Amino acid sequence: MADTPFVRDDVAAFLAFLNAQEGPKMSQLSPTEARMMMRGMRELADAEATPLATVKNLSCPGPAGPIPVRLYDKRVEREAGPALVFFHGGGWVIGDIDTHEPFCSHAAELLDIPVISVDYRMGPEHVWPAAPDDCEAVARWVATNPPELGRQINALTLGGDSAGGNLTIVTALALRDNPAEVPVIAQLPIYPATDLARHFASMDQFADGYLLTKDSMDWFGAQYAADVTDPRASPALLDQAGMPPAVVVTASLDPIRDQGRLYGELLSRAGVDHVFLEMKGTIHGFICLRKGIPSAADDIDRLLYAFRSLVHKQMAGH
């Protein structure tokens, strides 16, 4: 008999509330309806955005036209230093700069570096590899120190959650193999999808009832239409040697938990310095659920402090 997984009290209460809701599941909605549902979740379940000295909507030239980005910075101006380029989650179909504003604004404050959040193209309107193409384009653009940013960026860090965790690793691999104008010194994949080709036990264990479901993962996959055997969709297929040091984050009650665990193992095998944090008793999506799951605030601070330490260590070594 499988062990009953540990579930925190506030996570159990949030899941009981969610699972009692009437109406269609995300996998039964159109992409437009699903996007509205995720935006509604921010209002319902996330904290307010952190007030900052600088919040600016900008755009970056992309392979298929301008890519909207938003700059967050707790300072009006600053010395030269690193920046975080952030890719939001949402299965490569939903989510946007606004759904992740509470997290990105909090990260900008706590890390004390500029955060550039990316509105990459998504499926089904723009299928794979539109998303990785856009994410790589923004990272390379930030590395050129465009005047629009008004900041001197001398190193990149890359981060994102879920689909954005996948895009973090995919972008870091692209910049490992063909470097940008400044180095990528750290990466922060949060509950990332890393291997879309293989089946993992956590997908069965947490298939339903834990916010992200197997059905919604299948639905996302169909909309994204990636070649799952290509490393730009399944970055775990590549050797990770030479990748930037990482803080890898998983949630213990997540259907894609084992894909994040696999990524930690691959970094170990490749000799890449990393910290692996598995948040026990919580679910996929927790970085956007600070109001719905109050204990998520501590998880978020824990992963950001770990990342801040890593970035400081890397900058000291450069």
C-alpha positions in Angstrom: 0.0 0.0 0.0 1.4 3.4 -0.9 2.3 5.7 1.9 -0.2 8.5 2.5 1.7 11.7 1.6 2.2 14.4 4.2 -0.1 17.4 3.5 0.2 20.7 5.5 -3.0 21.8 7.2 -3.2 25.1 5.1 -2.6 23.2 1.9 -5.3 20.6 2.8 -7.8 23.4 3.5 -6.9 25.2 0.2 -7.3 21.9 -1.8 -10.6 21.1 -0.1 -11.8 24.5 -1.1 -10.6 24.1 -4.7 -11.8 20.5 -5.1 -15.3 21.5 -3.9 -15.8 24.1 -6.6 -18.5 23.4 -9.2 -17.9 23.8 -12.9 -15.5 22.6 -15.6 -11.9 21.6 -14.9 -9.2 23.5 -16.7 -8.7 20.7 -19.3 -12.4 21.2 -20.3 -11.9 24.9 -21.0 -10.7 26.9 -24.1 -7.3 28.4 -23.7 -8.9 31.9 -23.4 -11.2 30.7 -20.5 -8.3 28.9 -18.8 -6.2 32.1 -18.9 -9.1 34.0 -17.3 -9.3 31.3 -14.6 -5.6 31.7 -13.8 -5.9 35.5 -13.7 -8.8 35.0 -11.3 -6.7 32.8 -9.1 -4.3 35.6 -8.5 -7.1 37.8 -7.2 -8.4 34.9 -5.0 -5.2 33.3 -3.8 -2.1 35.4 -4.2 -0.7 38.3 -2.1 -0.7 41.9 -3.3 2.3 43.0 -5.5 5.2 44.5 -3.5 5.5 48.3 -4.1 8.8 49.1 -5.8 10.6 52.3 -7.0 10.6 51.0 -10.6 8.0 49.0 -12.5 8.2 49.6 -16.2 6.5 47.9 -19.2 9.1 47.6 -22.0 9.4 45.5 -25.2 12.2 43.5 -26.6 12.7 42.7 -30.3 11.8 39.1 -30.9 11.9 36.6 -33.7 8.2 37.2 -34.6 7.8 40.8 -33.4 8.1 42.7 -30.1 8.0 40.6 -26.9 6.5 42.5 -23.9 8.6 42.5 -20.8 8.2 44.2 -17.4 11.1 45.5 -15.4 10.9 45.4 -11.6 13.5 47.1 -9.4 13.4 48.2 -5.7 15.8 51.1 -6.7 15.4 54.0 -9.2 19.0 53.5 -10.3 21.8 51.2 -9.2 25.4 50.2 -9.7 26.3 47.6 -12.4 25.3 44.1 -11.4 23.3 41.0 -12.2 19.7 40.8 -13.3 17.1 38.0 -13.1 15.2 37.2 -16.4 12.0 35.4 -15.3 9.8 33.1 -17.3 6.3 32.6 -15.9 4.6 29.3 -15.5 1.2 28.1 -16.8 1.9 25.0 -19.0 3.1 27.1 -22.0 -0.5 28.1 -22.5 -1.8 30.2 -19.6 -0.1 32.7 -17.2 1.4 36.1 -18.0 3.3 39.0 -16.6 0.3 39.9 -14.4 -0.3 36.5 -12.9 3.3 36.4 -11.7 3.6 40.1 -10.6 3.2 39.4 -6.9 6.1 36.9 -7.0 8.4 39.0 -9.4 7.9 42.2 -7.4 8.7 40.3 -4.1 11.8 38.7 -5.7 13.0 42.1 -6.9 12.7 43.5 -3.4 14.3 40.5 -1.6 17.1 39.7 -4.1 17.8 43.5 -4.6 18.5 43.0 -8.3 16.4 44.0 -11.4 13.9 41.4 -12.4 12.8 41.3 -16.1 9.5 39.3 -16.5 8.9 37.9 -20.0 5.6 37.6 -21.8 6.7 34.9 -24.3 4.4 33.5 -27.0 2.3 30.6 -26.0 0.3 27.7 -27.5 -2.0 26.9 -29.2 -1.7 30.2 -31.1 2.1 30.0 -31.2 3.2 26.4 -30.7 6.7 25.2 -29.7 9.4 26.4 -30.2 8.0 29.9 -30.2 8.3 30.1 -26.3 11.9 29.0 -26.1 12.8 31.3 -29.1 11.3 34.3 -27.3 12.9 33.4 -23.9 16.3 33.1 -25.5 15.8 36.4 -27.4 15.0 38.3 -24.2 17.9 36.9 -22.3 20.3 37.9 -25.2 18.7 41.3 -25.3 19.1 42.0 -21.6 22.8 40.9 -22.0 23.3 43.6 -24.5 22.4 46.3 -21.9 19.7 48.0 -24.0 19.2 51.6 -23.0 15.5 51.0 -22.2 16.5 49.1 -19.1 18.5 52.0 -17.8 20.7 49.6 -15.9 24.2 48.2 -16.5 23.8 44.4 -16.4 27.1 42.5 -16.1 25.7 39.0 -15.5 22.4 37.2 -16.1 20.5 34.9 -13.9 17.5 32.9 -15.3 14.5 31.7 -13.4 10.9 30.5 -13.8 8.3 28.2 -12.4 6.7 25.1 -14.0 6.7 25.7 -17.8 8.9 28.7 -16.9 11.3 26.4 -15.1 11.5 24.3 -18.2 12.2 27.5 -20.2 14.8 28.5 -17.7 16.8 25.3 -18.3 16.3 25.4 -22.1 17.5 29.0 -22.2 20.5 28.3 -20.0 21.5 25.4 -22.3 21.2 27.7 -25.4 23.4 30.3 -23.7 25.8 27.6 -22.5 26.3 26.4 -26.1 26.3 29.9 -27.7 27.1 32.5 -25.0 25.3 35.9 -24.7 27.2 39.1 -24.2 27.4 38.6 -20.4 27.6 35.3 -18.6 24.7 33.4 -17.1 25.9 32.9 -13.5 22.9 31.2 -11.9 19.5 29.5 -12.6 16.4 29.1 -10.5 14.1 26.4 -12.0 11.0 26.1 -9.7 9.0 22.9 -9.9 10.3 22.5 -13.5 9.0 20.2 -16.3 12.3 18.7 -17.5 11.4 15.5 -19.5 8.1 15.5 -21.4 9.0 12.2 -23.1 9.1 9.9 -20.0 6.5 8.8 -17.5 7.2 9.4 -13.8 5.7 7.8 -10.7 4.7 11.2 -9.2 2.4 11.8 -12.2 0.3 8.7 -11.1 0.6 9.4 -7.4 -0.7 13.0 -7.7 -2.7 12.7 -10.9 -5.8 14.4 -9.5 -6.8 16.5 -6.5 -3.5 18.5 -6.0 -4.3 21.6 -8.2 -2.1 20.5 -11.2 -3.5 17.3 -12.6 -2.5 14.7 -15.1 -5.4 15.8 -17.3 -4.3 19.4 -17.3 -0.7 18.4 -18.1 -2.0 16.4 -21.1 -4.1 19.4 -22.2 -1.1 21.7 -21.9 1.0 19.3 -23.9 -1.6 19.1 -26.7 -1.7 23.0 -26.9 2.0 23.4 -26.8 2.6 20.7 -29.4 6.3 20.3 -28.7 8.5 17.5 -30.0 9.0 15.9 -26.6 12.2 14.1 -27.9 13.9 17.5 -28.6 16.0 18.9 -25.8 14.4 22.3 -26.3 11.2 20.7 -24.9 12.8 18.1 -22.7 16.1 19.6 -21.5 16.8 16.6 -19.2 17.8 14.7 -22.4 21.1 16.7 -22.6 24.2 16.4 -20.5 24.1 19.4 -18.1 27.9 19.8 -17.8 29.0 23.4 -17.9 25.6 24.7 -16.8 25.3 27.6 -14.4 24.9 26.7 -10.7 21.3 26.3 -9.7 18.8 26.4 -6.9 16.3 23.6 -8.0 12.9 23.7 -6.2 10.2 21.0 -6.1 7.0 20.5 -4.2 6.4 17.1 -2.7 2.7 16.9 -3.8 3.3 17.7 -7.4 2.6 15.4 -10.4 5.8 16.8 -12.1 7.9 16.5 -8.8 10.0 13.7 -10.2 11.0 15.7 -13.2 12.5 18.3 -10.8 14.2 15.6 -8.8 15.7 14.2 -12.0 17.1 17.6 -12.8 18.8 17.8 -9.5 20.3 14.3 -10.1 21.5 15.4 -13.6 23.3 18.4 -12.1 25.0 16.2 -9.5 26.1 13.8 -12.2 27.5 16.7 -14.3 29.3 18.2 -11.3 27.3 21.4 -11.4 27.1 23.2 -8.1 23.4 23.4 -6.9 21.1 23.5 -4.0 18.0 21.2 -4.1 15.0 22.3 -2.1 11.9 20.1 -1.9 9.1 21.9 -0.2 7.3 19.2 1.9 3.5 19.0 2.1 2.8 21.6 -0.5 1.6 21.7 -4.1 2.7 22.8 -7.6 2.0 26.5 -8.1 2.7 27.6 -4.5 4.7 30.7 -5.6 1.4 32.2 -6.7 -0.6 31.2 -3.7 0.6 33.2 -0.7 -2.9 34.2 0.3 -4.5 30.8 -0.3 -1.7 28.9 1.4 -0.1 31.2 4.0 2.9 28.8 4.6 3.9 29.4 0.9 5.3 32.8 2.0 8.0 31.0 4.0 8.7 28.6 1.1 9.1 31.5 -1.3 11.5 33.4 1.0 13.5 30.2 1.6 14.1 29.7 -2.1 14.8 33.4 -2.8 17.3 33.6 0.1 19.0 30.4 -1.2 19.1 32.0 -4.7 20.4 35.3 -3.3 23.3 33.5 -1.5 24.1 31.7 -4.8 24.1 34.9 -6.8 26.3 36.7 -4.2 28.8 33.8 -4.2 28.9 33.8 -8.0 29.5 37.5 -8.3 32.2 37.3 -5.7 33.9 34.7 -7.8 33.7 36.8 -11.1 
